[in-house]
């Protein structure tokens, strides 16, 4: 049993998610009510992340993720397996999430490329850049420097060994046979250009790993939403959007408004539930992409605080999909489940909000 397999024991299943529903009202009272609601200074809770809460979880399952580390998989086409110590070095080089290397043995099929002679970065970058994707799965390369450290290929670097990695799964699908076959074919062509020899893992082992990783992604693909529903008149879209932007929401081309986490990422998003062509709306939906937000940011707590503040200002109520007010007890239970969800992702060595999680849940 590999370290990866051991680390992925006791992963829990996904949690309860919130809901989105759609309704429309009239317009004539909206502009005044929104302008009046946002005439005061914004609350701090809308501009910053709240402290994390510590809660528990119930009804866990215990799925496992078998075979996701491909460094030690059987090699195809009759090639001899690499020495055990060499494979161990490869695993150690790409398995540490803190290093944030673009090739990671937990989420990628890692394929060593043996070089005949040391390779100069400026000589190999162009051929390697010709292989960036197979299907919708990204392909990356790293090189081992003379001091033994691995890094992304750079122009002035000198490398004694290379490592290719294709992502095993994402939200959409696992790596499939056609994509892997395309990778092997194109990788051999690239290897010929740079005088290297790929050590290609057996397709069966790779497909098993890809399906297992995708199962994990599917089980933890959790999104939470809460709604703010008008208690009376609808809100005018133009006035509402301007006010929300002043509160720190960023309007995206697809019509979503997002609240930044302060480091270039998204803490949670907001939808008006209507197209930009509509004049009014009576419901706002705030959405948290749970595995993509670090627990230290307490995205759920910040989202609920924002929803409550918006409800107070706009004359609305925080409700569920059935337009029923969300009780504090229900919110506390969801918070406990969110915390347990994060703990399980940590055990799986795919912490929420980490580079690994952002790659898998893209």
N, C-alpha and C positions, 0 to 999 in steps of 0.2 A: 504493500500500500504506500503510495507516494505521500509527501507532505501535503500536497494539494488536496488529495482525497481525504486525508485525516482532518485537514482544516475545515472541510466543507460538511462534516457531520453535524447534525442538529440544526440545520437551516429551517427556519419556520416558513409558513405559507403567507400569502399576501394578506393585507388588512382590509378592513371595511373602508370603502371609499365614499366620498360625498357625491352629490348629484347636481345636474344642471337641468333646468327646465326653462321654458320660454313663454312669455306672455307679453301683450302690448296694451297700453292705455292711450288716453288722449293727451294733447300737448299743451293746452292754453295756459295752465297754472305752473308749468314746469320751470320756465326760465327764472321766474322770481324766486321760487323755492330753492332752486340750486344755488343761485347767486347769494341768497341770504344764508344758506347753509355753509357756504365756503367763504364768507366775508371775513371770518376770523382767522387767526394764525393757525397753521396746521399743528396737530398733535405730534409729539416726538415719536409716538409709536409707529406712525406711517413712514418714518424716515430712517428707522434703524431696526436691527434685529434684536428680539427679546432674548433673555437668558434661557438656556435649555432646561426642560423639565425632566424629572426622572420618574418614570412610571413603568408598570408591568404589563404582561400580556397573557392571554389565555388561548386554548385550543390550538396548540402547535402541532405541526407535522414534522417529520424528519427526513426530507429528501436528501439525496447525496449527489455529488457531481463527480462521476467516475471518469478517469482517463483524460482530464483536461490538460495535463502537462504533457506536451508532445515531444519534449527533448529526448526522452528515452524510448520512444515508439519504435516498432520494427521498421527497417528501411526497405523501400520498394525496389523493384527492378534488379534484385539480386545483389544489391550493394551490401558490403560488410558493415556491421554496426560499428559506430565510433567507440573508442575505448571508454569504459565507464567513468574514469576520472575526467575525461574531456567533456562528457555529457553533464557530469555534476557541475563543472565549471560554468557551462552554458546556463544551466538552471539557476545557479547562484547569481549569475550576471543579470538575468532578466526577470527574476522572480520577486525582487524587492520593490514594492509599490512606492516607497519613499523616494526612489531615484527617478521615478517618472520617465523611464526610458520608453521610446516608442515601440519597442518590441518587448512584450511581457509574456512569460510562459504560461500565465494563468488565463489570459484572454486571447492569446495568439497561438497559432501553430508555428513554432520556432524551427527554422530550417538552417543548420550550419552550412556555410560556404567555405570550403577549404581552398586557400590560395596557394598557388605554386611559388610565388615570391611576394614580399610585402607590397601592398597596393597603396598608391598615393591618391588622396581624396580627389584632387582635381582630374585624375584620369578615370575615376569610376563613377563620379556623381552623375554624369549625363546618362550613361547606360542604366543606372539604377533608377533614375527619375522616369524612365520609360515604363516602369512597372509600379504603378501607384494604387491600382484597384483591380480586383477581379469581381465582376458583378457589383454589388454594393458593399463589398468588404475591403477595407483599406489594407494596403501592403506597405510595410516599413522596413528599413535596413539600419543596422548599427554595426560599428566596427570596433575591434579590440586594438587599443593603442599599444605601443611598446612597453608601457608600464603596467599592462594587464587590464587597465580599465576600459569599459565599454562606453561608447558615445555615439550620437548621431553623426553620420559622415559629414566631414567638413573639408574645405578645399585644401588646407595645409596639413591635414592629418595624414599619418602613415599607419597602416593597419596590417596586422599579421593574420587576422581572421575576420570574417564577416558573418552576420546572422540576419536572415530574412524572417519576417513574421507576417502572417496573414490573419486578420481577426476572425475568430471562430464563430462568432454570433453577434447579432445586434437585436434591437427590438423587432425588426422585421422578420428575420429568419436565421437559421443556422447556415454556416458554410455548407454548400452542397457539392455533389460529385462533379458536376460540370464546372463549377467555379474552381474547385481544387485541381481538376485536370488542366484547366486553362492556366492556373498558377504554375503548375509543374512544367508545362510546355514553355511558357514565357520565361520562367526562371532559368531553365536550361539554356535558352538563347542568350539571356543576359550573362549567365555564368561563362559561356563560351567567349563573349566579348571581353571579359575581364580576367580570363585565365583562372577560373575557379571551378570547383566541383561541388555541386549541392548534395547533401545527404538527406534524401527525401523520405519522410515518414510514410508508413503504409497507409493507404487511403482508408481502410476499415477503421484503424485506430483514430484517424483524424475525424472521420464522420461521427464516431461514437462520442468523441470529446465535444464536437460541435453541437450535437443534439443535446448532450447533457448540460452544456453551458447555456444553450438557448432555453432549456427547461427552467433553469435558475432565473434567467431574465424574465421569462413569462410569469413565473410565480411571484416575482418581486417588482413587476411593472405596475406600481401602485400610484394612483393620483387621488388627491383629496380635494373636494370643493365645498364651498359654502356659498349661500346666496344672500343677497340683500334685496329685499322686496319693498317696493314703495307702499306706504300706508294710505296713500291717497292719489294725488295727481301724478302723472308720469313726469319723467325728467327729460328735458330737451337735450338731445345728443350733443349739439355744438357747445352749449354751455357746460355740460357735464364733462366732456372730454378736456376742455380747457382747464377746468377746475382740477380734474384728476392729474393732469400733467403738472400743474402747479404743486400738487401734493407729492410729486416724485415719481409718478408713473411715466414710463416711456412708451409712446405710441409706435407700434411696429407696422410695417407695410401691410401685414395680413389683418390688421384691425385690432390685434391684441394689445393690451397695455400691460407692461411688466414692471415689477418693482425690483430694482437692482439689489444685489446682496452687498454692494459696496466694493467688490473686487472684480467687477466685470461680468459676473454671472447673474442669473435670475433667481430671486428669492421666491416669488410667486407671481402669477399673472392675473389679469382681470379681463373679463369679457362683458360687453354690453348686451350680448345675446341677440343683437340685430345687426344688419348690414349698415355700412356707413351711409347708405342711401336713405335709411330711415330717419325720421325726425325725432322720435321719442323712444324711450324704453322705460320699463317699470321694474326691471330686475337686473342686477349686476351679479356676476359669478366670479368668485376668486378661486384660483386653482393652484394647488401645490403639487409639483412633480416630485414625489417623496424621495426616490432613490438618487435624485440629482442634487439634493440640498443637504449639506453637512448637518448633523444633529447639533453641532455647536451653534449653529445659526438659529435654531428653533423656528424653522419655517412655519410649522403649524401654529405655534403660539403667536408669531408675528402676523400671520394671515388672519387669525381669529380676532386679534386686537384691531387690525385694520378694518375688518368687516363691522365690528361693533362701532368703531369710530365713524365709519361712513353711514351706518344706520342712524346713529344719533344726529349727525349733521343733516342728512337728507330727509329725515322723517320716514325711516324705513325700519324693517325688522330682519334679523338674521334668521333664515328659514332653511328647511330641508327641501327635498324634491317634491314633497306633498304640500309645500307652503305652510308647514307647521313650524312654529318657533323651535329653535334648537335649545334645549335645556342645558344648564351648566353641567349636570351629571353626565349627559351624553357627550359633551365636549371633553370632559375629563376622561371618560372611558376611551374615546378615540385617541387622546393624547397618550394614554398608557399603551395602547396598541402601537402607536407610532414609535414610541421609545423602544418597545420590544422588537419591532421591525428593524430599527437601527442596530440594536444589539446583535441580531441574527446576521445582518449584513457584515458587521465587524468580524464576527466569528468566521464568516465565509471569506475573509480577507479581501472583500470588495466593499470598503466603507462607503456609505452614502456620501455623495458629493466629491468623492475622490476621482482622480484621473481614470482609474479603472471603471468606476461606475458611470462616469460621463461618456466614456467610450462605448460601453455596453448598452446604455439606455439612451442612445442618440436617435 
